Amino acid sequence: MRSPSEIKRVVEGRLRSYLSRDRTGIRRELLRLFVKTKSLTIAELVAQLQTQFAVTFHAIASMVGIIASRIGILHALRNSDGVNNYELKDKYLDIVVRIVGVG
């Protein structure tokens, strides 16, 4: 089994690799929103990102899905309306802040 520090290194590597393919800056901005705001839905993310980028609901949902499942830094919580709220896991907050430069 991997130690917590080893898991953090793997997650950091995956996140850096994911962000290295970010040509427009939208992935970094999406992560900044999660650092600034504790819990967000896809619709809230789309509304905030549409002020800066030409995005679709489907594109943002795909990004959030990849970040949640492959990278593993988001936690999904379903509310009473059946809508998922996504939160940045506390144990990865320091990594995300360091990489995306939110301060």
ChimeraX attribute file (.defattr): number of C-alpha atoms within 10 A of each C-alpha:
attribute: neighborCount
match mode: 1-to-1
recipient: residues
	/A:1	5
	/A:2	7
	/A:3	8
	/A:4	10
	/A:5	9
	/A:6	11
	/A:7	12
	/A:8	16
	/A:9	13
	/A:10	13
	/A:11	19
	/A:12	18
	/A:13	13
	/A:14	16
	/A:15	20
	/A:16	14
	/A:17	11
	/A:18	16
	/A:19	16
	/A:20	12
	/A:21	10
	/A:22	11
	/A:23	8
	/A:24	9
	/A:25	12
	/A:26	18
	/A:27	20
	/A:28	19
	/A:29	17
	/A:30	18
	/A:31	20
	/A:32	17
	/A:33	18
	/A:34	20
	/A:35	21
	/A:36	11
	/A:37	11
	/A:38	13
	/A:39	18
	/A:40	16
	/A:41	17
	/A:42	20
	/A:43	16
	/A:44	12
	/A:45	17
	/A:46	20
	/A:47	13
	/A:48	14
	/A:49	18
	/A:50	12
	/A:51	9
	/A:52	10
	/A:53	13
	/A:54	9
	/A:55	14
	/A:56	14
	/A:57	14
	/A:58	11
	/A:59	12
	/A:60	19
	/A:61	16
	/A:62	13
	/A:63	14
	/A:64	22
	/A:65	16
	/A:66	15
	/A:67	20
	/A:68	18
	/A:69	12
	/A:70	14
	/A:71	16
	/A:72	16
	/A:73	23
	/A:74	23
	/A:75	16
	/A:76	19
	/A:77	14
	/A:78	11
	/A:79	9
	/A:80	7
	/A:81	6
	/A:82	8
	/A:83	13
	/A:84	17
	/A:85	18
	/A:86	20
	/A:87	19
	/A:88	23
	/A:89	16
	/A:90	13
	/A:91	11
	/A:92	15
	/A:93	13
	/A:94	11
	/A:95	17
	/A:96	22
	/A:97	15
	/A:98	10
	/A:99	14
	/A:100	18
	/A:101	10
	/A:102	15
	/A:103	8
